[in-house]
Amino acid sequence: MHSTMIVARLDESDLDTVAKLFADFDTGTELPHTMGTRRRQLFACEGLYFHIQDFESADGGRLIEQAKLDPRFVQIQQDLLPYITVFDPQTWRSPSDAMATRFYSWQAAV
């Protein structure tokens, strides 16, 4: 499984709205399945937003790039604009600038 994490800013009064936008997207379209998304988790802490997305394989990043042209992907991005802002507007150039870098991983043996 491959995971990505986006870090941004979010007013905690908007948590329910953002959760609903993603719930509608995840259950109302097949796009998450098309992108290979296995799980999406959203976290908030003191004005920060953490969006963790787990994919079936390492192709997740490539599949997201392909999905960016899909009108449903474009629409959810537009719907989220009033609620989620970039972490550092001075250095942000693209969504990849909001991706956290994994520097340690451990998994229990099954």
Backbone atoms as SQL, in Angstrom:
CREATE TABLE atoms (id INTEGER PRIMARY KEY, chain TEXT, resi INTEGER, resn TEXT, atom TEXT, x REAL, y REAL, z REAL);
INSERT INTO atoms VALUES
  (1, 'A', 1, 'MET', 'N', 0.837, -1.169, 0.000),
  (2, 'A', 1, 'MET', 'CA', 0.000, 0.000, 0.000),
  (3, 'A', 1, 'MET', 'C', 0.890, 1.243, 0.000),
  (4, 'A', 2, 'HIS', 'N', 0.436, 2.270, -0.692),
  (5, 'A', 2, 'HIS', 'CA', 1.151, 3.547, -0.786),
  (6, 'A', 2, 'HIS', 'C', 0.280, 4.627, -0.148),
  (7, 'A', 3, 'SER', 'N', 0.892, 5.515, 0.630),
  (8, 'A', 3, 'SER', 'CA', 0.138, 6.582, 1.289),
  (9, 'A', 3, 'SER', 'C', 0.706, 7.944, 0.942),
  (10, 'A', 4, 'THR', 'N', -0.186, 8.940, 0.920),
  (11, 'A', 4, 'THR', 'CA', 0.240, 10.331, 0.798),
  (12, 'A', 4, 'THR', 'C', -0.427, 11.114, 1.918),
  (13, 'A', 5, 'MET', 'N', 0.186, 12.235, 2.297),
  (14, 'A', 5, 'MET', 'CA', -0.409, 13.098, 3.298),
  (15, 'A', 5, 'MET', 'C', -0.253, 14.544, 2.863),
  (16, 'A', 6, 'ILE', 'N', -1.370, 15.249, 2.822),
  (17, 'A', 6, 'ILE', 'CA', -1.394, 16.668, 2.503),
  (18, 'A', 6, 'ILE', 'C', -1.558, 17.430, 3.804),
  (19, 'A', 7, 'VAL', 'N', -0.793, 18.502, 3.965),
  (20, 'A', 7, 'VAL', 'CA', -0.886, 19.360, 5.136),
  (21, 'A', 7, 'VAL', 'C', -1.342, 20.737, 4.669),
  (22, 'A', 8, 'ALA', 'N', -2.373, 21.262, 5.316),
  (23, 'A', 8, 'ALA', 'CA', -2.895, 22.578, 4.962),
  (24, 'A', 8, 'ALA', 'C', -3.487, 23.203, 6.225),
  (25, 'A', 9, 'ARG', 'N', -4.241, 24.267, 6.033),
  (26, 'A', 9, 'ARG', 'CA', -4.895, 24.943, 7.154),
  (27, 'A', 9, 'ARG', 'C', -6.408, 24.817, 7.009),
  (28, 'A', 10, 'LEU', 'N', -7.080, 24.687, 8.165),
  (29, 'A', 10, 'LEU', 'CA', -8.529, 24.495, 8.176),
  (30, 'A', 10, 'LEU', 'C', -9.084, 25.033, 9.485),
  (31, 'A', 11, 'ASP', 'N', -10.098, 25.860, 9.391),
  (32, 'A', 11, 'ASP', 'CA', -10.792, 26.342, 10.572),
  (33, 'A', 11, 'ASP', 'C', -11.622, 25.175, 11.105),
  (34, 'A', 12, 'GLU', 'N', -11.448, 24.847, 12.369),
  (35, 'A', 12, 'GLU', 'CA', -12.115, 23.667, 12.920),
  (36, 'A', 12, 'GLU', 'C', -13.640, 23.796, 12.931),
  (37, 'A', 13, 'SER', 'N', -14.174, 24.989, 12.746),
  (38, 'A', 13, 'SER', 'CA', -15.631, 25.134, 12.643),
  (39, 'A', 13, 'SER', 'C', -16.150, 24.569, 11.316),
  (40, 'A', 14, 'ASP', 'N', -15.251, 24.286, 10.382),
  (41, 'A', 14, 'ASP', 'CA', -15.632, 23.759, 9.069),
  (42, 'A', 14, 'ASP', 'C', -15.439, 22.249, 8.936),
  (43, 'A', 15, 'LEU', 'N', -15.109, 21.562, 10.021),
  (44, 'A', 15, 'LEU', 'CA', -14.835, 20.123, 9.948),
  (45, 'A', 15, 'LEU', 'C', -16.011, 19.337, 9.371),
  (46, 'A', 16, 'ASP', 'N', -17.205, 19.591, 9.852),
  (47, 'A', 16, 'ASP', 'CA', -18.365, 18.837, 9.373),
  (48, 'A', 16, 'ASP', 'C', -18.617, 19.071, 7.885),
  (49, 'A', 17, 'THR', 'N', -18.436, 20.304, 7.433),
  (50, 'A', 17, 'THR', 'CA', -18.658, 20.628, 6.019),
  (51, 'A', 17, 'THR', 'C', -17.652, 19.907, 5.143),
  (52, 'A', 18, 'VAL', 'N', -16.386, 19.943, 5.531),
  (53, 'A', 18, 'VAL', 'CA', -15.339, 19.277, 4.744),
  (54, 'A', 18, 'VAL', 'C', -15.547, 17.764, 4.754),
  (55, 'A', 19, 'ALA', 'N', -15.908, 17.215, 5.905),
  (56, 'A', 19, 'ALA', 'CA', -16.174, 15.775, 5.983),
  (57, 'A', 19, 'ALA', 'C', -17.321, 15.390, 5.053),
  (58, 'A', 20, 'LYS', 'N', -18.359, 16.189, 5.007),
  (59, 'A', 20, 'LYS', 'CA', -19.501, 15.895, 4.129),
  (60, 'A', 20, 'LYS', 'C', -19.108, 15.980, 2.655),
  (61, 'A', 21, 'LEU', 'N', -18.303, 16.988, 2.299),
  (62, 'A', 21, 'LEU', 'CA', -17.853, 17.097, 0.909),
  (63, 'A', 21, 'LEU', 'C', -17.106, 15.829, 0.489),
  (64, 'A', 22, 'PHE', 'N', -16.207, 15.346, 1.349),
  (65, 'A', 22, 'PHE', 'CA', -15.465, 14.133, 1.012),
  (66, 'A', 22, 'PHE', 'C', -16.357, 12.902, 1.049),
  (67, 'A', 23, 'ALA', 'N', -17.289, 12.826, 1.998),
  (68, 'A', 23, 'ALA', 'CA', -18.189, 11.673, 2.054),
  (69, 'A', 23, 'ALA', 'C', -19.008, 11.576, 0.774),
  (70, 'A', 24, 'ASP', 'N', -19.517, 12.714, 0.311),
  (71, 'A', 24, 'ASP', 'CA', -20.288, 12.717, -0.936),
  (72, 'A', 24, 'ASP', 'C', -19.419, 12.309, -2.123),
  (73, 'A', 25, 'PHE', 'N', -18.187, 12.789, -2.155),
  (74, 'A', 25, 'PHE', 'CA', -17.261, 12.455, -3.239),
  (75, 'A', 25, 'PHE', 'C', -16.894, 10.966, -3.192),
  (76, 'A', 26, 'ASP', 'N', -16.560, 10.476, -1.993),
  (77, 'A', 26, 'ASP', 'CA', -16.083, 9.098, -1.865),
  (78, 'A', 26, 'ASP', 'C', -17.179, 8.061, -2.098),
  (79, 'A', 27, 'THR', 'N', -18.399, 8.371, -1.666),
  (80, 'A', 27, 'THR', 'CA', -19.479, 7.396, -1.815),
  (81, 'A', 27, 'THR', 'C', -20.377, 7.672, -3.012),
  (82, 'A', 28, 'GLY', 'N', -20.321, 8.889, -3.537),
  (83, 'A', 28, 'GLY', 'CA', -21.210, 9.263, -4.627),
  (84, 'A', 28, 'GLY', 'C', -20.596, 9.197, -6.008),
  (85, 'A', 29, 'THR', 'N', -19.293, 8.939, -6.071),
  (86, 'A', 29, 'THR', 'CA', -18.629, 8.806, -7.373),
  (87, 'A', 29, 'THR', 'C', -17.727, 7.577, -7.338),
  (88, 'A', 30, 'GLU', 'N', -17.343, 7.106, -8.493),
  (89, 'A', 30, 'GLU', 'CA', -16.402, 5.978, -8.550),
  (90, 'A', 30, 'GLU', 'C', -14.959, 6.454, -8.658),
  (91, 'A', 31, 'LEU', 'N', -14.753, 7.781, -8.633),
  (92, 'A', 31, 'LEU', 'CA', -13.410, 8.315, -8.838),
  (93, 'A', 31, 'LEU', 'C', -12.391, 7.831, -7.797),
  (94, 'A', 32, 'PRO', 'N', -12.730, 7.754, -6.503),
  (95, 'A', 32, 'PRO', 'CA', -11.734, 7.206, -5.574),
  (96, 'A', 32, 'PRO', 'C', -11.285, 5.795, -5.975),
  (97, 'A', 33, 'HIS', 'N', -12.230, 4.976, -6.407),
  (98, 'A', 33, 'HIS', 'CA', -11.877, 3.624, -6.853),
  (99, 'A', 33, 'HIS', 'C', -10.986, 3.682, -8.096),
  (100, 'A', 34, 'THR', 'N', -11.314, 4.576, -9.021),
  (101, 'A', 34, 'THR', 'CA', -10.525, 4.735, -10.243),
  (102, 'A', 34, 'THR', 'C', -9.089, 5.129, -9.911),
  (103, 'A', 35, 'MET', 'N', -8.926, 5.952, -8.875),
  (104, 'A', 35, 'MET', 'CA', -7.589, 6.390, -8.463),
  (105, 'A', 35, 'MET', 'C', -6.866, 5.333, -7.631),
  (106, 'A', 36, 'GLY', 'N', -7.565, 4.259, -7.279),
  (107, 'A', 36, 'GLY', 'CA', -6.949, 3.224, -6.459),
  (108, 'A', 36, 'GLY', 'C', -6.957, 3.546, -4.974),
  (109, 'A', 37, 'THR', 'N', -7.807, 4.466, -4.569),
  (110, 'A', 37, 'THR', 'CA', -7.874, 4.842, -3.153),
  (111, 'A', 37, 'THR', 'C', -8.486, 3.703, -2.348),
  (112, 'A', 38, 'ARG', 'N', -7.781, 3.298, -1.307),
  (113, 'A', 38, 'ARG', 'CA', -8.281, 2.263, -0.404),
  (114, 'A', 38, 'ARG', 'C', -8.867, 2.865, 0.860),
  (115, 'A', 39, 'ARG', 'N', -8.287, 4.011, 1.283),
  (116, 'A', 39, 'ARG', 'CA', -8.760, 4.653, 2.503),
  (117, 'A', 39, 'ARG', 'C', -8.374, 6.126, 2.466),
  (118, 'A', 40, 'ARG', 'N', -9.273, 6.958, 2.994),
  (119, 'A', 40, 'ARG', 'CA', -8.998, 8.383, 3.159),
  (120, 'A', 40, 'ARG', 'C', -9.262, 8.711, 4.620),
  (121, 'A', 41, 'GLN', 'N', -8.329, 9.434, 5.242),
  (122, 'A', 41, 'GLN', 'CA', -8.503, 9.872, 6.614),
  (123, 'A', 41, 'GLN', 'C', -8.203, 11.361, 6.688),
  (124, 'A', 42, 'LEU', 'N', -9.054, 12.100, 7.384),
  (125, 'A', 42, 'LEU', 'CA', -8.860, 13.529, 7.574),
  (126, 'A', 42, 'LEU', 'C', -8.670, 13.791, 9.061),
  (127, 'A', 43, 'PHE', 'N', -7.654, 14.585, 9.382),
  (128, 'A', 43, 'PHE', 'CA', -7.360, 14.942, 10.762),
  (129, 'A', 43, 'PHE', 'C', -7.231, 16.454, 10.862),
  (130, 'A', 44, 'ALA', 'N', -7.529, 16.978, 12.033),
  (131, 'A', 44, 'ALA', 'CA', -7.346, 18.403, 12.297),
  (132, 'A', 44, 'ALA', 'C', -6.715, 18.567, 13.669),
  (133, 'A', 45, 'CYS', 'N', -5.836, 19.553, 13.776),
  (134, 'A', 45, 'CYS', 'CA', -5.184, 19.844, 15.045),
  (135, 'A', 45, 'CYS', 'C', -4.754, 21.309, 15.051),
  (136, 'A', 46, 'GLU', 'N', -5.375, 22.085, 15.912),
  (137, 'A', 46, 'GLU', 'CA', -5.004, 23.489, 16.109),
  (138, 'A', 46, 'GLU', 'C', -4.872, 24.263, 14.802),
  (139, 'A', 47, 'GLY', 'N', -5.888, 24.148, 13.967),
  (140, 'A', 47, 'GLY', 'CA', -5.915, 24.896, 12.715),
  (141, 'A', 47, 'GLY', 'C', -5.195, 24.241, 11.557),
  (142, 'A', 48, 'LEU', 'N', -4.596, 23.086, 11.787),
  (143, 'A', 48, 'LEU', 'CA', -3.940, 22.361, 10.704),
  (144, 'A', 48, 'LEU', 'C', -4.833, 21.220, 10.223),
  (145, 'A', 49, 'TYR', 'N', -4.715, 20.921, 8.962),
  (146, 'A', 49, 'TYR', 'CA', -5.502, 19.889, 8.283),
  (147, 'A', 49, 'TYR', 'C', -4.532, 18.853, 7.739),
  (148, 'A', 50, 'PHE', 'N', -4.823, 17.593, 8.002),
  (149, 'A', 50, 'PHE', 'CA', -4.001, 16.481, 7.519),
  (150, 'A', 50, 'PHE', 'C', -4.907, 15.530, 6.746),
  (151, 'A', 51, 'HIS', 'N', -4.586, 15.317, 5.492),
  (152, 'A', 51, 'HIS', 'CA', -5.378, 14.480, 4.597),
  (153, 'A', 51, 'HIS', 'C', -4.506, 13.295, 4.191),
  (154, 'A', 52, 'ILE', 'N', -4.810, 12.144, 4.757),
  (155, 'A', 52, 'ILE', 'CA', -4.041, 10.932, 4.465),
  (156, 'A', 52, 'ILE', 'C', -4.856, 10.069, 3.520),
  (157, 'A', 53, 'GLN', 'N', -4.213, 9.684, 2.432),
  (158, 'A', 53, 'GLN', 'CA', -4.883, 8.865, 1.427),
  (159, 'A', 53, 'GLN', 'C', -4.015, 7.647, 1.171),
  (160, 'A', 54, 'ASP', 'N', -4.619, 6.465, 1.335),
  (161, 'A', 54, 'ASP', 'CA', -3.921, 5.206, 1.104),
  (162, 'A', 54, 'ASP', 'C', -4.379, 4.621, -0.226),
  (163, 'A', 55, 'PHE', 'N', -3.398, 4.128, -0.988),
  (164, 'A', 55, 'PHE', 'CA', -3.656, 3.586, -2.325),
  (165, 'A', 55, 'PHE', 'C', -3.286, 2.111, -2.384),
  (166, 'A', 56, 'GLU', 'N', -3.898, 1.413, -3.332),
  (167, 'A', 56, 'GLU', 'CA', -3.611, -0.002, -3.535),
  (168, 'A', 56, 'GLU', 'C', -2.147, -0.242, -3.870),
  (169, 'A', 57, 'SER', 'N', -1.554, 0.693, -4.612),
  (170, 'A', 57, 'SER', 'CA', -0.166, 0.505, -5.038),
  (171, 'A', 57, 'SER', 'C', 0.538, 1.852, -5.136),
  (172, 'A', 58, 'ALA', 'N', 1.802, 1.812, -5.447),
  (173, 'A', 58, 'ALA', 'CA', 2.602, 3.036, -5.590),
  (174, 'A', 58, 'ALA', 'C', 2.159, 3.871, -6.793),
  (175, 'A', 59, 'ASP', 'N', 1.266, 3.344, -7.630),
  (176, 'A', 59, 'ASP', 'CA', 0.748, 4.092, -8.768),
  (177, 'A', 59, 'ASP', 'C', -0.222, 5.202, -8.349),
  (178, 'A', 60, 'GLY', 'N', -0.545, 5.297, -7.060),
  (179, 'A', 60, 'GLY', 'CA', -1.514, 6.278, -6.586),
  (180, 'A', 60, 'GLY', 'C', -1.205, 7.691, -7.031),
  (181, 'A', 61, 'GLY', 'N', 0.043, 8.104, -6.924),
  (182, 'A', 61, 'GLY', 'CA', 0.416, 9.449, -7.344),
  (183, 'A', 61, 'GLY', 'C', 0.165, 9.682, -8.817),
  (184, 'A', 62, 'ARG', 'N', 0.490, 8.714, -9.640),
  (185, 'A', 62, 'ARG', 'CA', 0.266, 8.827, -11.082),
  (186, 'A', 62, 'ARG', 'C', -1.230, 8.858, -11.391),
  (187, 'A', 63, 'LEU', 'N', -1.984, 8.038, -10.686),
  (188, 'A', 63, 'LEU', 'CA', -3.424, 7.990, -10.926),
  (189, 'A', 63, 'LEU', 'C', -4.113, 9.285, -10.489),
  (190, 'A', 64, 'ILE', 'N', -3.608, 9.915, -9.428),
  (191, 'A', 64, 'ILE', 'CA', -4.157, 11.214, -9.019),
  (192, 'A', 64, 'ILE', 'C', -3.879, 12.245, -10.106),
  (193, 'A', 65, 'GLU', 'N', -2.683, 12.230, -10.652),
  (194, 'A', 65, 'GLU', 'CA', -2.347, 13.178, -11.721),
  (195, 'A', 65, 'GLU', 'C', -3.311, 13.021, -12.894),
  (196, 'A', 66, 'GLN', 'N', -3.643, 11.787, -13.241),
  (197, 'A', 66, 'GLN', 'CA', -4.594, 11.545, -14.325),
  (198, 'A', 66, 'GLN', 'C', -5.995, 12.026, -13.944),
  (199, 'A', 67, 'ALA', 'N', -6.369, 11.828, -12.685),
  (200, 'A', 67, 'ALA', 'CA', -7.715, 12.191, -12.231),
  (201, 'A', 67, 'ALA', 'C', -7.923, 13.699, -12.166),
  (202, 'A', 68, 'LYS', 'N', -6.857, 14.462, -12.086),
  (203, 'A', 68, 'LYS', 'CA', -6.977, 15.914, -11.959),
  (204, 'A', 68, 'LYS', 'C', -7.747, 16.553, -13.110),
  (205, 'A', 69, 'LEU', 'N', -7.826, 15.869, -14.232),
  (206, 'A', 69, 'LEU', 'CA', -8.566, 16.401, -15.378),
  (207, 'A', 69, 'LEU', 'C', -10.043, 16.040, -15.336),
  (208, 'A', 70, 'ASP', 'N', -10.422, 15.123, -14.460),
  (209, 'A', 70, 'ASP', 'CA', -11.811, 14.689, -14.354),
  (210, 'A', 70, 'ASP', 'C', -12.652, 15.815, -13.735),
  (211, 'A', 71, 'PRO', 'N', -13.796, 16.143, -14.311),
  (212, 'A', 71, 'PRO', 'CA', -14.635, 17.233, -13.792),
  (213, 'A', 71, 'PRO', 'C', -15.043, 17.045, -12.330),
  (214, 'A', 72, 'ARG', 'N', -15.189, 15.799, -11.882),
  (215, 'A', 72, 'ARG', 'CA', -15.559, 15.552, -10.482),
  (216, 'A', 72, 'ARG', 'C', -14.410, 15.902, -9.544),
  (217, 'A', 73, 'PHE', 'N', -13.186, 15.652, -9.975),
  (218, 'A', 73, 'PHE', 'CA', -12.006, 16.014, -9.188),
  (219, 'A', 73, 'PHE', 'C', -11.889, 17.532, -9.131),
  (220, 'A', 74, 'VAL', 'N', -12.054, 18.167, -10.273),
  (221, 'A', 74, 'VAL', 'CA', -12.005, 19.636, -10.343),
  (222, 'A', 74, 'VAL', 'C', -13.076, 20.231, -9.440),
  (223, 'A', 75, 'GLN', 'N', -14.272, 19.637, -9.445),
  (224, 'A', 75, 'GLN', 'CA', -15.381, 20.160, -8.645),
  (225, 'A', 75, 'GLN', 'C', -15.104, 20.070, -7.150),
  (226, 'A', 76, 'ILE', 'N', -14.576, 18.944, -6.677),
  (227, 'A', 76, 'ILE', 'CA', -14.323, 18.856, -5.240),
  (228, 'A', 76, 'ILE', 'C', -13.220, 19.820, -4.832),
  (229, 'A', 77, 'GLN', 'N', -12.251, 20.024, -5.709),
  (230, 'A', 77, 'GLN', 'CA', -11.216, 21.013, -5.411),
  (231, 'A', 77, 'GLN', 'C', -11.842, 22.399, -5.248),
  (232, 'A', 78, 'GLN', 'N', -12.753, 22.746, -6.134),
  (233, 'A', 78, 'GLN', 'CA', -13.445, 24.041, -6.049),
  (234, 'A', 78, 'GLN', 'C', -14.310, 24.122, -4.795),
  (235, 'A', 79, 'ASP', 'N', -14.999, 23.039, -4.475),
  (236, 'A', 79, 'ASP', 'CA', -15.865, 23.009, -3.293),
  (237, 'A', 79, 'ASP', 'C', -15.079, 23.193, -1.992),
  (238, 'A', 80, 'LEU', 'N', -13.842, 22.718, -1.981),
  (239, 'A', 80, 'LEU', 'CA', -13.009, 22.790, -0.767),
  (240, 'A', 80, 'LEU', 'C', -12.304, 24.133, -0.597),
  (241, 'A', 81, 'LEU', 'N', -12.190, 24.908, -1.676),
  (242, 'A', 81, 'LEU', 'CA', -11.451, 26.177, -1.621),
  (243, 'A', 81, 'LEU', 'C', -11.854, 27.113, -0.485),
  (244, 'A', 82, 'PRO', 'N', -13.139, 27.266, -0.175),
  (245, 'A', 82, 'PRO', 'CA', -13.493, 28.182, 0.915),
  (246, 'A', 82, 'PRO', 'C', -13.071, 27.694, 2.304),
  (247, 'A', 83, 'TYR', 'N', -12.715, 26.419, 2.417),
  (248, 'A', 83, 'TYR', 'CA', -12.469, 25.831, 3.730),
  (249, 'A', 83, 'TYR', 'C', -11.014, 25.471, 4.007),
  (250, 'A', 84, 'ILE', 'N', -10.306, 25.060, 2.983),
  (251, 'A', 84, 'ILE', 'CA', -8.921, 24.594, 3.163),
  (252, 'A', 84, 'ILE', 'C', -7.991, 25.559, 2.462),
  (253, 'A', 85, 'THR', 'N', -7.002, 26.040, 3.196),
  (254, 'A', 85, 'THR', 'CA', -6.026, 26.958, 2.609),
  (255, 'A', 85, 'THR', 'C', -4.637, 26.345, 2.691),
  (256, 'A', 86, 'VAL', 'N', -3.775, 26.788, 1.811),
  (257, 'A', 86, 'VAL', 'CA', -2.420, 26.239, 1.767),
  (258, 'A', 86, 'VAL', 'C', -1.676, 26.558, 3.054),
  (259, 'A', 87, 'PHE', 'N', -0.752, 25.710, 3.393),
  (260, 'A', 87, 'PHE', 'CA', 0.011, 25.863, 4.626),
  (261, 'A', 87, 'PHE', 'C', 0.867, 27.120, 4.590),
  (262, 'A', 88, 'ASP', 'N', 1.592, 27.307, 3.496),
  (263, 'A', 88, 'ASP', 'CA', 2.477, 28.465, 3.367),
  (264, 'A', 88, 'ASP', 'C', 2.261, 29.104, 1.998),
  (265, 'A', 89, 'PRO', 'N', 1.407, 30.125, 1.920),
  (266, 'A', 89, 'PRO', 'CA', 1.093, 30.737, 0.617),
  (267, 'A', 89, 'PRO', 'C', 2.305, 31.314, -0.109),
  (268, 'A', 90, 'GLN', 'N', 3.355, 31.670, 0.616),
  (269, 'A', 90, 'GLN', 'CA', 4.531, 32.269, -0.022),
  (270, 'A', 90, 'GLN', 'C', 5.356, 31.255, -0.803),
  (271, 'A', 91, 'THR', 'N', 5.285, 29.987, -0.414),
  (272, 'A', 91, 'THR', 'CA', 6.102, 28.977, -1.093),
  (273, 'A', 91, 'THR', 'C', 5.275, 28.005, -1.929),
  (274, 'A', 92, 'TRP', 'N', 3.952, 28.076, -1.830),
  (275, 'A', 92, 'TRP', 'CA', 3.091, 27.119, -2.528),
  (276, 'A', 92, 'TRP', 'C', 3.025, 27.430, -4.012),
  (277, 'A', 93, 'ARG', 'N', 3.306, 26.402, -4.835),
  (278, 'A', 93, 'ARG', 'CA', 3.211, 26.525, -6.289),
  (279, 'A', 93, 'ARG', 'C', 2.241, 25.498, -6.878),
  (280, 'A', 94, 'SER', 'N', 2.123, 24.341, -6.223),
  (281, 'A', 94, 'SER', 'CA', 1.239, 23.284, -6.705),
  (282, 'A', 94, 'SER', 'C', 0.872, 22.384, -5.531),
  (283, 'A', 95, 'PRO', 'N', -0.112, 21.506, -5.707),
  (284, 'A', 95, 'PRO', 'CA', -0.496, 20.609, -4.615),
  (285, 'A', 95, 'PRO', 'C', 0.665, 19.763, -4.080),
  (286, 'A', 96, 'SER', 'N', 1.640, 19.473, -4.917),
  (287, 'A', 96, 'SER', 'CA', 2.775, 18.678, -4.431),
  (288, 'A', 96, 'SER', 'C', 3.561, 19.411, -3.345),
  (289, 'A', 97, 'ASP', 'N', 3.440, 20.752, -3.292),
  (290, 'A', 97, 'ASP', 'CA', 4.111, 21.511, -2.233),
  (291, 'A', 97, 'ASP', 'C', 3.455, 21.312, -0.872),
  (292, 'A', 98, 'ALA', 'N', 2.264, 20.727, -0.852),
  (293, 'A', 98, 'ALA', 'CA', 1.555, 20.476, 0.401),
  (294, 'A', 98, 'ALA', 'C', 1.732, 19.038, 0.884),
  (295, 'A', 99, 'MET', 'N', 2.456, 18.226, 0.113),
  (296, 'A', 99, 'MET', 'CA', 2.660, 16.825, 0.480),
  (297, 'A', 99, 'MET', 'C', 3.748, 16.700, 1.535),
  (298, 'A', 100, 'ALA', 'N', 3.404, 16.000, 2.591),
  (299, 'A', 100, 'ALA', 'CA', 4.395, 15.727, 3.631),
  (300, 'A', 100, 'ALA', 'C', 5.350, 14.641, 3.131),
  (301, 'A', 101, 'THR', 'N', 6.559, 14.643, 3.659),
  (302, 'A', 101, 'THR', 'CA', 7.563, 13.648, 3.309),
  (303, 'A', 101, 'THR', 'C', 7.648, 12.615, 4.422),
  (304, 'A', 102, 'ARG', 'N', 7.411, 11.366, 4.062),
  (305, 'A', 102, 'ARG', 'CA', 7.531, 10.292, 5.055),
  (306, 'A', 102, 'ARG', 'C', 9.014, 10.080, 5.345),
  (307, 'A', 103, 'PHE', 'N', 9.348, 10.060, 6.618),
  (308, 'A', 103, 'PHE', 'CA', 10.744, 9.818, 6.968),
  (309, 'A', 103, 'PHE', 'C', 10.928, 8.606, 7.872),
  (310, 'A', 104, 'TYR', 'N', 9.833, 7.938, 8.225),
  (311, 'A', 104, 'TYR', 'CA', 9.903, 6.698, 8.996),
  (312, 'A', 104, 'TYR', 'C', 8.601, 5.947, 8.821),
  (313, 'A', 105, 'SER', 'N', 8.690, 4.637, 8.725),
  (314, 'A', 105, 'SER', 'CA', 7.507, 3.801, 8.621),
  (315, 'A', 105, 'SER', 'C', 7.774, 2.462, 9.287),
  (316, 'A', 106, 'TRP', 'N', 6.794, 1.947, 9.991),
  (317, 'A', 106, 'TRP', 'CA', 6.888, 0.632, 10.617),
  (318, 'A', 106, 'TRP', 'C', 5.552, -0.051, 10.476),
  (319, 'A', 107, 'GLN', 'N', 5.563, -1.351, 10.295),
  (320, 'A', 107, 'GLN', 'CA', 4.327, -2.121, 10.186),
  (321, 'A', 107, 'GLN', 'C', 4.500, -3.436, 10.920),
  (322, 'A', 108, 'ALA', 'N', 3.506, -3.796, 11.690),
  (323, 'A', 108, 'ALA', 'CA', 3.547, -5.058, 12.416),
  (324, 'A', 108, 'ALA', 'C', 3.469, -6.223, 11.438),
  (325, 'A', 109, 'ALA', 'N', 4.165, -7.286, 11.767),
  (326, 'A', 109, 'ALA', 'CA', 4.091, -8.500, 10.953),
  (327, 'A', 109, 'ALA', 'C', 2.722, -9.145, 11.156),
  (328, 'A', 110, 'VAL', 'N', 2.180, -9.657, 10.068),
  (329, 'A', 110, 'VAL', 'CA', 0.856, -10.283, 10.139),
  (330, 'A', 110, 'VAL', 'C', 0.977, -11.755, 10.347);
